[in-house]
């Protein structure tokens, strides 16, 4: 399960992004962008995140995952579309030269902290 390693990295990055001068900060939410081609199961990632975030400033944080669709573009005719099936031929010209535009992302988009004021 590669979700455990990913969850560990998310927690590590989130903790490292908290400024040193901020004491007792609690992270409320971590927002991720995850592409369809990453083969990450969102429920598994959330489960792993809950385990590895215990005893950290992220212990009560929510992991929000925005799934990014797989979008491809034909190199021949420049048609661009979203696919749900592993069919990598152009729907317009039937060419086989396509490029992936999105769907491989695995990014921490933002980290929200609790405002104590």
C-alpha positions in Angstrom: 0.0 0.0 0.0 1.9 3.1 -1.2 -0.7 5.3 0.4 1.1 4.9 3.8 4.3 6.3 2.4 2.5 9.2 0.7 0.6 10.0 3.9 3.9 10.1 5.8 5.4 12.5 3.3 2.2 14.7 3.5 2.5 15.0 7.3 6.3 15.6 7.1 5.8 18.4 4.5 2.9 20.0 6.4 4.8 20.1 9.7 7.9 21.5 7.9 5.8 24.3 6.4 4.6 25.6 9.8 6.7 28.7 10.6 9.1 28.2 13.6 7.7 31.3 15.4 4.2 29.8 15.5 3.8 27.8 18.7 1.1 25.2 19.4 -0.4 25.5 15.9 -3.1 23.1 14.9 -3.7 22.2 11.3 -7.3 22.1 10.3 -7.2 20.9 6.8 -4.7 19.7 4.2 -5.9 20.2 0.6 -4.5 17.8 -2.0 -4.8 17.6 -5.8 -4.5 14.0 -6.9 -4.6 12.9 -10.6 -6.5 9.8 -11.7 -3.3 8.2 -13.0 -1.6 8.2 -9.6 -3.5 5.0 -8.7 -4.1 6.4 -5.2 -7.3 5.2 -3.4 -8.6 8.3 -1.6 -10.2 6.3 1.3 -6.9 4.4 1.9 -4.9 7.7 1.8 -7.3 9.3 4.4 -7.0 6.2 6.6 -3.2 6.2 6.5 -3.2 10.0 7.1 -5.3 9.6 10.2 -2.8 7.0 11.5 0.4 8.9 10.8 -0.9 12.3 11.9 -1.6 11.2 15.5 0.5 13.0 18.1 1.3 15.8 15.5 -0.1 19.2 14.8 -2.2 17.5 12.2 -3.9 15.0 14.5 -7.4 16.5 14.0 -6.9 17.7 10.5 -9.1 16.8 7.6 -7.5 15.5 4.4 -9.4 17.0 1.5 -8.7 15.3 -1.9 -9.6 16.9 -5.2 -9.4 14.3 -7.9 -7.9 15.7 -11.2 -9.3 14.0 -14.3 -7.2 12.5 -17.0 -7.0 14.9 -19.9 -5.2 14.2 -23.1 -4.4 16.2 -26.2 -3.8 14.9 -29.7 -0.4 15.9 -31.0 -1.7 15.9 -34.6 -5.0 17.8 -34.5 -4.7 19.4 -31.0 -8.1 18.1 -29.9 -8.2 17.9 -26.1 -10.6 15.8 -24.0 -11.1 14.0 -20.7 -11.0 10.2 -20.7 -12.3 7.6 -18.2 -11.1 4.5 -20.0 -7.6 3.5 -21.1 -8.2 4.5 -24.8 -5.3 6.6 -26.0 -6.3 7.3 -29.6 -7.7 10.7 -30.7 -11.4 10.9 -30.8 -11.3 13.4 -33.6 -8.6 12.2 -36.1 -8.0 8.7 -34.7 -4.3 9.4 -34.4 -2.2 7.6 -31.8 0.1 10.5 -30.8 -1.4 11.9 -27.7 0.0 13.7 -24.7 -1.2 13.7 -21.1 -2.3 17.2 -20.1 -3.4 16.4 -16.5 -4.0 13.4 -14.3 -0.6 12.7 -12.9 -0.7 15.3 -10.1 0.0 14.6 -6.5 0.3 18.1 -5.0 -0.4 19.6 -1.6 -2.5 22.6 -2.8 -2.8 24.3 0.6 -2.6 23.8 4.4 -5.2 25.5 6.6 -4.4 26.2 10.2 -6.8 27.0 13.1 -7.1 30.7 13.7 -6.8 31.1 17.5 -8.1 34.7 17.5 
